[in-house]
Amino acid sequence: MMLIGVSFITQAQDTLARRASYIGLDVINSLPSVIFSKGYYIRNSAIIEPYYLLDLKKPGRKLYLGAGFATGSTHQYVDSDPSQAFRGTYVRAAYEVRRLRSTRRIIYGGYGPVIAIAGYDGKFRFKGPTFGDYEGRFKETNNVALGVEAYFGFDFKLANNWLLRLTFRNVMGRRTKADTYVQYFPGFGYTPAGFNNRFLYSGGLSLQIHYKIR
């Protein structure tokens, strides 16, 4: 993480001579939990992600800043994996490299750090064939995760000042405290069962609308 952070800061020093800048908002994150409420891994969830994208001095390079807030709950898939309520905030930044494919389409890729803080209110259950199941509740606050994200995608120019961004992302990280198993970590997503619960990994899709402000 330290090496990634140093590399990111060094490359992002070009921001003093930036040219164009955009503000944007993810328009798809909250939709699956509403549209696919019975099959998606989170439900009744609201996720808000604003972004700031700006040109660097070096051609084809951008600095990408994002923040997010997520609240909702997960599904209960099996008896031993009950629903969990979650709430969290996160920030991410990335150094981005872009290549022009046509006047209306640009391919890009980037990487950078992710920091998230989350809280949980949930249950746990362990089957007991002899004396019955063991059940309990847990509540956590200020659960911190640090990680790195790598992504690639496409920009589509909708008009002079409007941009549509389709991003495929992978993010991995580590929780600073993992006393209990959590299914979904804001900013990192859903980590499949079977992973060490201190380690977080997820892939996802982002669709954003950006407006040029400068």
C-alpha positions as CSV (number, residue, x, y, z in Angstrom):
1,M,0.0,0.0,0.0
2,M,2.8,2.4,0.8
3,L,4.6,1.8,-2.5
4,I,1.3,2.2,-4.4
5,G,0.6,5.4,-2.5
6,V,4.0,6.9,-3.3
7,S,3.8,6.0,-7.0
8,F,0.3,7.5,-7.2
9,I,1.3,10.8,-5.5
10,T,4.4,11.1,-7.6
11,Q,2.5,10.7,-10.9
12,A,-0.4,12.9,-9.8
13,Q,1.9,15.9,-9.2
14,D,1.0,17.1,-12.7
15,T,-2.3,18.4,-11.4
16,L,-0.9,21.9,-10.9
17,A,-1.2,22.4,-14.7
18,R,-4.5,20.7,-15.2
19,R,-6.7,21.7,-18.2
20,A,-10.3,20.3,-18.3
21,S,-12.3,19.0,-15.4
22,Y,-15.6,17.1,-15.0
23,I,-18.0,16.3,-12.2
24,G,-19.9,13.0,-12.3
25,L,-22.3,10.6,-10.6
26,D,-22.7,6.9,-10.8
27,V,-26.2,6.1,-12.0
28,I,-26.3,2.3,-11.7
29,N,-25.0,1.2,-8.2
30,S,-28.4,1.3,-6.4
31,L,-30.5,-0.1,-9.2
32,P,-29.7,-3.9,-9.0
33,S,-30.8,-4.1,-5.4
34,V,-34.2,-2.6,-6.4
35,I,-34.7,-4.4,-9.8
36,F,-33.4,-7.8,-8.7
37,S,-34.5,-7.6,-5.1
38,K,-34.9,-11.4,-4.7
39,G,-31.6,-12.5,-6.3
40,Y,-29.0,-9.7,-5.7
41,Y,-26.6,-9.9,-2.8
42,I,-27.8,-6.6,-1.3
43,R,-31.3,-5.3,-0.9
44,N,-33.1,-2.0,0.0
45,S,-29.8,-0.3,-0.6
46,A,-28.9,3.3,-1.4
47,I,-25.4,4.0,-2.9
48,I,-24.3,7.5,-3.8
49,E,-21.0,8.0,-5.6
50,P,-19.9,11.4,-6.9
51,Y,-16.7,11.8,-8.9
52,Y,-14.3,14.5,-10.0
53,L,-12.2,13.9,-13.1
54,L,-9.5,16.4,-14.2
55,D,-6.8,16.6,-16.9
56,L,-3.1,16.5,-16.0
57,K,-0.3,18.4,-17.7
58,K,0.9,15.2,-19.5
59,P,-1.4,14.4,-22.5
60,G,-3.7,11.4,-22.0
61,R,-3.4,11.5,-18.2
62,K,-6.1,12.3,-15.7
63,L,-6.6,12.3,-11.9
64,Y,-9.7,10.6,-10.8
65,L,-11.2,11.3,-7.4
66,G,-14.3,9.7,-5.9
67,A,-16.3,9.4,-2.7
68,G,-19.3,7.2,-1.7
69,F,-21.9,6.5,0.8
70,A,-23.8,3.2,1.1
71,T,-26.6,2.0,3.4
72,G,-28.8,-1.1,3.2
73,S,-28.8,-4.8,4.1
74,T,-27.7,-8.1,2.6
75,H,-29.8,-11.2,1.8
76,Q,-30.0,-14.3,3.9
77,Y,-28.9,-17.1,1.6
78,V,-28.5,-20.0,4.1
79,D,-29.4,-20.4,7.8
80,S,-25.9,-19.9,9.0
81,D,-25.5,-16.7,6.9
82,P,-28.3,-14.3,8.1
83,S,-29.0,-10.8,6.8
84,Q,-26.7,-7.9,7.9
85,A,-27.5,-4.2,7.9
86,F,-24.6,-2.0,6.8
87,R,-23.7,1.7,6.5
88,G,-20.4,3.1,5.3
89,T,-18.4,5.8,3.6
90,Y,-15.4,5.6,1.3
91,V,-13.0,7.6,-0.8
92,R,-11.0,6.5,-3.8
93,A,-8.4,8.1,-6.1
94,A,-6.7,7.0,-9.3
95,Y,-4.1,7.9,-11.8
96,E,-5.6,7.3,-15.3
97,V,-4.1,6.7,-18.7
98,R,-6.3,7.3,-21.8
99,R,-6.1,6.4,-25.5
100,L,-8.3,7.9,-28.2
101,R,-10.1,5.3,-30.3
102,S,-12.3,7.7,-32.2
103,T,-13.7,11.2,-31.8
104,R,-16.5,9.8,-29.7
105,R,-14.9,6.9,-27.8
106,I,-11.9,6.8,-25.5
107,I,-10.5,3.7,-23.8
108,Y,-8.8,4.2,-20.4
109,G,-7.3,2.4,-17.4
110,G,-6.2,3.4,-14.0
111,Y,-5.2,2.4,-10.5
112,G,-5.1,3.9,-7.0
113,P,-5.9,3.6,-3.3
114,V,-9.3,3.0,-1.6
115,I,-10.1,3.8,2.0
116,A,-13.5,2.8,3.6
117,I,-15.1,3.0,7.0
118,A,-18.2,0.8,7.7
119,G,-20.6,-0.2,10.5
120,Y,-22.7,-3.3,10.9
121,D,-25.7,-4.7,12.8
122,G,-26.3,-8.4,12.2
123,K,-26.8,-11.9,13.4
124,F,-24.9,-15.1,13.3
125,R,-26.1,-18.7,13.7
126,F,-24.2,-22.0,14.1
127,K,-26.1,-25.3,13.7
128,G,-26.1,-27.5,16.8
129,P,-27.5,-31.0,16.0
130,T,-27.5,-32.1,19.6
131,F,-28.4,-29.1,21.7
132,G,-29.9,-26.8,19.1
133,D,-28.6,-23.9,17.1
134,Y,-26.4,-21.2,18.7
135,E,-27.5,-17.7,17.7
136,G,-26.3,-14.3,18.6
137,R,-26.0,-10.7,17.4
138,F,-23.1,-8.5,16.6
139,K,-22.7,-4.8,16.1
140,E,-19.6,-3.1,14.8
141,T,-18.7,0.6,14.2
142,N,-15.6,2.2,12.6
143,N,-14.5,-0.9,10.8
144,V,-11.7,0.3,8.5
145,A,-10.5,-1.2,5.2
146,L,-7.6,-0.2,3.1
147,G,-7.0,-1.3,-0.5
148,V,-6.2,-0.7,-4.1
149,E,-8.4,-0.6,-7.2
150,A,-7.5,-1.2,-10.8
151,Y,-9.9,-0.6,-13.6
152,F,-10.4,-0.1,-17.3
153,G,-13.3,1.2,-19.4
154,F,-14.7,3.5,-22.1
155,D,-15.7,7.1,-22.3
156,F,-18.4,8.0,-24.8
157,K,-18.9,11.7,-25.6
158,L,-22.7,12.4,-25.6
159,A,-22.4,16.1,-26.3
160,N,-19.8,18.9,-26.0
161,N,-20.0,19.0,-22.2
162,W,-21.4,15.5,-21.4
163,L,-19.5,12.2,-21.0
164,L,-20.8,8.7,-20.3
165,R,-18.2,6.4,-18.6
166,L,-18.5,2.6,-18.5
167,T,-16.0,1.1,-16.1
168,F,-15.0,-2.4,-15.2
169,R,-13.3,-2.5,-11.9
170,N,-11.5,-4.8,-9.5
171,V,-10.7,-3.9,-5.9
172,M,-8.9,-5.7,-3.2
173,G,-8.0,-4.8,0.4
174,R,-7.7,-5.7,4.0
175,R,-9.9,-5.0,7.0
176,T,-8.0,-3.7,10.1
177,K,-10.4,-5.6,12.3
178,A,-12.2,-8.9,11.4
179,D,-13.7,-10.2,14.5
180,T,-17.0,-11.1,12.7
181,Y,-17.7,-12.2,9.1
182,V,-19.3,-9.5,6.9
183,Q,-20.8,-10.2,3.5
184,Y,-20.6,-6.7,1.9
185,F,-18.1,-3.9,2.6
186,P,-19.0,-0.4,1.2
187,G,-16.5,0.7,-1.3
188,F,-15.2,-2.8,-1.8
189,G,-18.3,-4.8,-2.6
190,Y,-19.2,-8.4,-2.0
191,T,-16.5,-10.8,-1.0
192,P,-17.4,-14.5,-1.9
193,A,-17.7,-16.9,1.0
194,G,-14.6,-19.0,1.6
195,F,-12.1,-16.1,1.5
196,N,-10.3,-15.1,4.6
197,N,-12.7,-12.5,6.0
198,R,-9.9,-10.1,6.7
199,F,-9.1,-10.0,3.0
200,L,-11.6,-8.3,0.7
201,Y,-11.9,-8.8,-3.1
202,S,-14.6,-7.8,-5.5
203,G,-15.2,-7.0,-9.2
204,G,-17.9,-4.7,-10.5
205,L,-19.4,-2.4,-13.1
206,S,-19.9,1.3,-12.9
207,L,-21.9,3.5,-15.3
208,Q,-21.4,7.3,-14.7
209,I,-22.6,10.5,-16.2
210,H,-20.1,13.4,-16.2
211,Y,-20.4,17.1,-17.0
212,K,-17.6,19.4,-18.0
213,I,-17.3,22.3,-15.6
214,R,-14.0,23.8,-17.0
